[in-house]
Amino acid sequence: MAYNDVTRVAVLAAVAEFDRVGRGEFLRAAGFGRAKHYFLDIEGRLYDSKAIVGHAHGVSGDGPWRSKDLLGAERTVAALLRALGFTVRFLDADWTWDEIVLACALVEANRWRTVAQEDSRAIELSRLLQSTAIHPLEMRPPGFRNPAGVERKTGDLVSRLPRTGRKHTNGNHLDKKVVQAFLDQPDEMRAKAEVIATVLREWPGEPEVIPDVDLEGYAGKEGGVFLRAHLRRERDPSLKPRKIAQAKKDGAAIACEVCGFDFSRTYGERGHDYIECHHRVPLHVTGPVDTALPDLALLCSNCHRMIHRSAPWLTVEDLRELVMGNRTGPRGSPATVDQGSCSPPASAPCEEVG
């Protein structure tokens, strides 16, 4: 197999054929399935990279490559296309835990049978999954979460039922976990699915930019959509001033309720009244509700990150106990905490929350 046989002219010829016959017919004729992650980008139009290169090899005169000739070669094909001066985009649209929970709730409601793409419930779930709360628009491949994709996912879940005798389909590694959770705790999982659906229905239409709070790699984990909604709620601009005003009225310092760090004592006027607001009870527990001031805690940037770093989230009290447990003297006695001299955040504070 000689990748240098593929030329830029041959790739452009493959693109022209793709445009002429359409994606479905092109993939069928080329003997390829849809691309999973890597797509050739030509003026904003996306093309399945392996199928394009396979066809282009035939244009070059040595015969087309088929899918079996390029097994596991997505990255190599992407590198080839970039070397030829093309733009290649990596799109990651693996089903997340939250999405699989919604699909599994649909399967359970359908008596653990696959839901056909023509079914109005599959169409409705497809619409719901178009929310930008989980996958940014720029990370979506063609056909993202269409009804046919919903049907395939419900089929994946049905194949994961224990003792069915059915061969497992090539689904997500989370499929089995979610199916088992529905079998073990059906009421709890139905309730989670309803909260997820509510969050997605209420999510605004524009793409959402999430502040840097260690979210990289979090999206596919349990509760990723809850974390995004939780952080969005914490950025309500009316919350922090109200919470600070209440703290001052009560005679409390504007300092972290976990470690005692006071921004103004360390940074002077620049740190005056700087603090972050955190909802004590996660959204996946309360569901979408109005926020009362006792529901909020004032935290420094570091402690806020530590609470949100992984699931299950710590409570403010849990984190305080953890911090104090690590501040011990030589014989295990608690060290004295000086609120004005606590170490400043280890990194630049994330976008101010609340």
WOVEN-V661600 format. One record per residue. N is the residue number from 1. RES is the residue in one small letter. OMEGA is omega in whole degrees, 0 to 359 (NA if undefined). Layout:
# WOVEN-V661600
n={N N}
res={RES RES}
omega={OMEGA OMEGA}
This chain:
# WOVEN-V661600
n={1 2 3 4 5 6 7 8 9 10 11 12 13 14 15 16 17 18 19 20 21 22 23 24 25 26 27 28 29 30 31 32 33 34 35 36 37 38 39 40 41 42 43 44 45 46 47 48 49 50 51 52 53 54 55 56 57 58 59 60 61 62 63 64 65 66 67 68 69 70 71 72 73 74 75 76 77 78 79 80 81 82 83 84 85 86 87 88 89 90 91 92 93 94 95 96 97 98 99 100 101 102 103 104 105 106 107 108 109 110 111 112 113 114 115 116 117 118 119 120 121 122 123 124 125 126 127 128 129 130 131 132 133 134 135 136 137 138 139 140 141 142 143 144 145 146 147 148 149 150 151 152 153 154 155 156 157 158 159 160 161 162 163 164 165 166 167 168 169 170 171 172 173 174 175 176 177 178 179 180 181 182 183 184 185 186 187 188 189 190 191 192 193 194 195 196 197 198 199 200 201 202 203 204 205 206 207 208 209 210 211 212 213 214 215 216 217 218 219 220 221 222 223 224 225 226 227 228 229 230 231 232 233 234 235 236 237 238 239 240 241 242 243 244 245 246 247 248 249 250 251 252 253 254 255 256 257 258 259 260 261 262 263 264 265 266 267 268 269 270 271 272 273 274 275 276 277 278 279 280 281 282 283 284 285 286 287 288 289 290 291 292 293 294 295 296 297 298 299 300 301 302 303 304 305 306 307 308 309 310 311 312 313 314 315 316 317 318 319 320 321 322 323 324 325 326 327 328 329 330 331 332 333 334 335 336 337 338 339 340 341 342 343 344 345 346 347 348 349 350 351 352 353 354}
res={m a y n d v t r v a v l a a v a e f d r v g r g e f l r a a g f g r a k h y f l d i e g r l y d s k a i v g h a h g v s g d g p w r s k d l l g a e r t v a a l l r a l g f t v r f l d a d w t w d e i v l a c a l v e a n r w r t v a q e d s r a i e l s r l l q s t a i h p l e m r p p g f r n p a g v e r k t g d l v s r l p r t g r k h t n g n h l d k k v v q a f l d q p d e m r a k a e v i a t v l r e w p g e p e v i p d v d l e g y a g k e g g v f l r a h l r r e r d p s l k p r k i a q a k k d g a a i a c e v c g f d f s r t y g e r g h d y i e c h h r v p l h v t g p v d t a l p d l a l l c s n c h r m i h r s a p w l t v e d l r e l v m g n r t g p r g s p a t v d q g s c s p p a s a p c e e v g}
omega={183 181 181 173 182 182 178 179 180 178 179 176 178 178 179 178 177 180 184 186 182 185 185 181 179 180 179 181 181 179 181 169 178 176 179 187 189 182 173 182 177 179 176 177 185 182 181 194 183 179 179 181 178 178 182 179 176 178 181 174 183 180 182 171 175 182 182 180 185 180 177 187 184 181 179 178 179 179 178 181 178 179 179 176 180 174 178 180 175 181 182 181 175 179 178 178 182 180 180 176 179 180 181 175 178 179 180 179 179 179 176 175 177 179 184 182 178 181 182 179 176 179 180 178 177 178 182 182 175 179 177 180 184 183 175 182 185 180 185 176 177 179 184 174 175 182 178 177 176 178 180 181 178 175 176 183 178 181 180 176 180 173 175 182 180 177 179 176 180 181 182 179 179 185 183 181 182 177 181 178 178 178 183 185 186 182 180 182 175 179 178 180 181 178 178 180 180 179 182 179 185 182 180 186 185 176 184 175 183 179 183 175 178 180 183 180 184 192 184 184 181 175 181 180 177 180 180 180 179 181 177 179 181 179 174 187 182 188 187 179 180 180 178 179 179 179 179 179 180 179 181 177 175 186 182 181 178 187 179 183 181 183 184 180 179 186 179 184 180 181 182 178 174 179 177 181 181 174 183 183 183 181 182 176 185 192 180 181 174 184 173 184 178 178 187 173 176 185 171 184 181 183 178 177 184 178 184 191 181 178 355 181 175 170 177 181 178 182 177 178 178 180 181 178 179 176 182 177 184 183 176 178 182 177 177 181 174 186 182 184 175 181 175 181 184 179 178 182 177 179 184 184 178 NA}
